[in-house]
Amino acid sequence: MEWVQVLEIVLPIILALVIGFLYNNSRLNDVNKRFEEVHHRIDDLRSDMNQRFGEMNQSMNQRFAVLHEDIREIKNFMMEFLKREPGYTIRDK
């Protein structure tokens, strides 16, 4: 077998392998881009949810502060009312 015959057999195989590697690499790049897009969407969703939960937490803290003030007013009102009633003793805490 001469070198020309060896090259005639080996070169098409090497060329096919190189083309296959390049084609698969481009397909893998497409898959990687899709994974990156999905990862980016998940990050956007996570930041959006964190923002919404933060806003909800702030809103709930404000509501609880108002309720706490209302409960304190009711407690003070009840204490004043009970002070007026004879026979009741109030322990302040």
TORVEX-280640 format. One record per residue: residue in one letter; chain; x, y, z of N, C-alpha, C in turn. Coordinates in nm, 3 decimals. Each point is the difference from the previous one (the first is absolute). Example, Ala and Ser with C-alpha at 12.3 -4.5 7.8 and 13.67 -1.06 7.14 Angstrom:
 aa ch     n_u     n_v     n_w    ca_u    ca_v    ca_w     c_u     c_v     c_w
  A  A   1.319  -0.569   0.780  -0.089   0.119   0.000   0.090   0.120   0.000
  S  A  -0.035   0.105  -0.072   0.082   0.119   0.006  -0.077   0.109   0.073
This chain:
 aa ch     n_u     n_v     n_w    ca_u    ca_v    ca_w     c_u     c_v     c_w
  M  A   0.084  -0.117   0.000  -0.084   0.117   0.000   0.089   0.124   0.000
  E  A  -0.025   0.089  -0.091   0.079   0.122  -0.009  -0.061   0.110   0.085
  W  A   0.080   0.106   0.019  -0.046   0.111   0.083  -0.121   0.071  -0.062
  V  A  -0.009   0.002  -0.126  -0.113   0.065  -0.067  -0.127  -0.076   0.032
  Q  A   0.007  -0.131  -0.001  -0.119  -0.080   0.034  -0.037   0.017   0.146
  V  A   0.101   0.007   0.089  -0.026   0.021   0.143  -0.067   0.135   0.020
  L  A   0.053   0.102  -0.068  -0.060   0.133   0.012  -0.141   0.004  -0.057
  E  A  -0.024  -0.074  -0.108  -0.135  -0.005  -0.058  -0.100  -0.061   0.097
  I  A   0.045  -0.090   0.085  -0.090  -0.063   0.097  -0.010   0.083   0.128
  V  A   0.114   0.050   0.047   0.004   0.068   0.130  -0.055   0.143  -0.008
  L  A   0.031   0.075  -0.104  -0.044   0.139  -0.009  -0.153   0.016   0.002
  P  A  -0.076  -0.079  -0.076  -0.146   0.016   0.010  -0.053  -0.032   0.141
  I  A   0.063  -0.097   0.065  -0.044  -0.034   0.135   0.031   0.115   0.095
  I  A   0.120   0.056  -0.009   0.038   0.113   0.086  -0.088   0.120  -0.029
  L  A  -0.026   0.026  -0.129  -0.088   0.111  -0.038  -0.141  -0.020   0.056
  A  A  -0.051  -0.123  -0.009  -0.132  -0.029   0.055  -0.001   0.019   0.151
  L  A   0.106  -0.041   0.067   0.008   0.018   0.145   0.004   0.148   0.038
  V  A   0.079   0.078  -0.073   0.010   0.145   0.029  -0.135   0.067  -0.022
  I  A  -0.065  -0.033  -0.111  -0.133   0.057  -0.028  -0.099  -0.042   0.109
  G  A   0.006  -0.126   0.041  -0.088  -0.048   0.106   0.024   0.071   0.131
  F  A   0.128   0.021   0.035   0.032   0.073   0.124  -0.052   0.143  -0.005
  L  A   0.023   0.066  -0.114  -0.045   0.139  -0.012  -0.153   0.009   0.004
  Y  A  -0.066  -0.093  -0.067  -0.147   0.001  -0.001  -0.055  -0.026   0.140
  N  A   0.055  -0.099   0.068  -0.046  -0.030   0.135   0.033   0.114   0.095
  N  A   0.114   0.065  -0.020   0.036   0.112   0.084  -0.099   0.114  -0.017
  S  A  -0.042   0.026  -0.124  -0.099   0.107  -0.022  -0.133  -0.037   0.063
  R  A  -0.036  -0.128  -0.006  -0.125  -0.043   0.064   0.010   0.011   0.151
  L  A   0.119  -0.033   0.054   0.019   0.014   0.145  -0.004   0.147   0.040
  N  A   0.051   0.087  -0.085  -0.009   0.144   0.030  -0.145   0.044   0.004
  D  A  -0.082  -0.051  -0.092  -0.142   0.033   0.002  -0.067  -0.049   0.128
  V  A   0.035  -0.121   0.041  -0.056  -0.054   0.124   0.046   0.083   0.119
  N  A   0.128   0.038   0.001   0.052   0.084   0.109  -0.071   0.135   0.005
  K  A  -0.027   0.058  -0.118  -0.073   0.127  -0.004  -0.140  -0.016   0.057
  R  A  -0.065  -0.110  -0.032  -0.135  -0.024   0.053   0.003  -0.017   0.151
  F  A   0.100  -0.073   0.050   0.012  -0.015   0.145   0.027   0.135   0.067
  E  A   0.082   0.083  -0.063   0.027   0.133   0.055  -0.127   0.084   0.001
  E  A  -0.081  -0.009  -0.105  -0.127   0.074  -0.003  -0.093  -0.046   0.111
  V  A  -0.008  -0.131   0.020  -0.086  -0.052   0.107   0.053   0.046   0.135
  H  A   0.132  -0.006   0.018   0.061   0.045   0.125  -0.029   0.148   0.023
  H  A   0.008   0.080  -0.105  -0.029   0.143   0.010  -0.146   0.023   0.038
  R  A  -0.091  -0.078  -0.060  -0.142   0.012   0.034  -0.025  -0.037   0.146
  I  A   0.067  -0.104   0.046  -0.015  -0.040   0.140   0.052   0.110   0.093
  D  A   0.113   0.061  -0.035   0.054   0.109   0.081  -0.096   0.119   0.002
  D  A  -0.059   0.031  -0.116  -0.098   0.110  -0.005  -0.121  -0.032   0.087
  L  A  -0.047  -0.123  -0.009  -0.114  -0.040   0.082   0.034   0.007   0.148
  R  A   0.120  -0.046   0.037   0.043   0.004   0.139   0.007   0.144   0.051
  S  A   0.058   0.091  -0.078   0.010   0.139   0.044  -0.138   0.064   0.010
  D  A  -0.089  -0.035  -0.094  -0.136   0.053   0.006  -0.073  -0.050   0.124
  M  A   0.015  -0.128   0.032  -0.065  -0.056   0.118   0.058   0.059   0.127
  N  A   0.132   0.021   0.004   0.061   0.063   0.117  -0.052   0.141   0.020
  Q  A  -0.018   0.073  -0.109  -0.053   0.135   0.009  -0.144  -0.003   0.050
  R  A  -0.081  -0.090  -0.052  -0.139  -0.008   0.043  -0.011  -0.042   0.147
  F  A   0.082  -0.097   0.041  -0.003  -0.042   0.140   0.049   0.113   0.091
  G  A   0.098   0.076  -0.045   0.048   0.113   0.079  -0.109   0.106   0.018
  E  A  -0.072   0.029  -0.110  -0.110   0.096   0.009  -0.111  -0.052   0.092
  M  A  -0.031  -0.128  -0.011  -0.103  -0.059   0.085   0.043   0.003   0.146
  N  A   0.126  -0.029   0.026   0.052   0.002   0.136  -0.010   0.141   0.059
  Q  A   0.036   0.100  -0.078  -0.008   0.138   0.046  -0.146   0.038   0.027
  S  A  -0.090  -0.039  -0.089  -0.141   0.030   0.018  -0.055  -0.067   0.125
  M  A   0.037  -0.126   0.021  -0.050  -0.072   0.118   0.057   0.061   0.128
  N  A   0.126   0.043  -0.002   0.058   0.064   0.118  -0.074   0.129   0.033
  Q  A  -0.037   0.077  -0.102  -0.077   0.122   0.024  -0.137  -0.033   0.059
  R  A  -0.065  -0.102  -0.054  -0.132  -0.038   0.051   0.008  -0.049   0.144
  F  A   0.104  -0.081   0.030   0.015  -0.048   0.136   0.030   0.114   0.097
  A  A   0.075   0.100  -0.046   0.028   0.116   0.085  -0.130   0.074   0.033
  V  A  -0.087   0.016  -0.100  -0.129   0.066   0.023  -0.086  -0.083   0.095
  L  A  -0.003  -0.131  -0.021  -0.078  -0.086   0.089   0.055   0.002   0.142
  H  A   0.131   0.005   0.013   0.061   0.006   0.132  -0.041   0.128   0.072
  E  A   0.000   0.111  -0.073  -0.045   0.127   0.060  -0.147  -0.008   0.039
  D  A  -0.082  -0.060  -0.086  -0.143  -0.013   0.032  -0.021  -0.086   0.125
  I  A   0.075  -0.109   0.009  -0.013  -0.087   0.118   0.044   0.075   0.125
  R  A   0.106   0.078  -0.010   0.047   0.079   0.114  -0.108   0.101   0.042
  E  A  -0.065   0.064  -0.094  -0.108   0.094   0.033  -0.116  -0.071   0.068
  I  A  -0.036  -0.117  -0.051  -0.109  -0.077   0.061   0.038  -0.041   0.142
  K  A   0.124  -0.042   0.019   0.046  -0.039   0.133  -0.008   0.119   0.095
  N  A   0.048   0.116  -0.044  -0.007   0.119   0.086  -0.144   0.038   0.030
  F  A  -0.086  -0.011  -0.099  -0.141   0.031   0.021  -0.061  -0.095   0.104
  M  A   0.030  -0.129  -0.014  -0.054  -0.099   0.095   0.055   0.023   0.140
  M  A   0.127   0.037   0.010   0.058   0.027   0.132  -0.068   0.121   0.064
  E  A  -0.023   0.104  -0.077  -0.070   0.119   0.055  -0.142  -0.036   0.042
  F  A  -0.065  -0.083  -0.081  -0.137  -0.041   0.033  -0.003  -0.083   0.128
  L  A   0.094  -0.091   0.014   0.002  -0.086   0.118   0.042   0.076   0.125
  K  A   0.079   0.106  -0.015   0.037   0.081   0.116  -0.122   0.068   0.060
  R  A  -0.097   0.029  -0.082  -0.122   0.068   0.047  -0.093  -0.096   0.074
  E  A   0.009  -0.127  -0.029  -0.088  -0.099   0.062   0.050  -0.031   0.141
  P  A  -0.091   0.000   0.097   0.042  -0.033   0.136   0.029  -0.150   0.015
  G  A   0.101  -0.035   0.077   0.031  -0.139   0.029   0.097  -0.066  -0.097
  Y  A   0.038   0.066  -0.106   0.094  -0.059  -0.096   0.140   0.054   0.025
  T  A   0.097  -0.088  -0.004   0.138   0.044   0.010   0.070  -0.030  -0.131
  I  A   0.082   0.092  -0.041   0.070  -0.014  -0.129   0.148  -0.012   0.028
  R  A   0.059  -0.099  -0.063   0.147  -0.014   0.010   0.058   0.045  -0.133
  D  A   0.078   0.106   0.007   0.067   0.047  -0.121   0.126  -0.082  -0.025
  K  A   0.017  -0.035  -0.122   0.121  -0.075  -0.036   0.083   0.081  -0.094
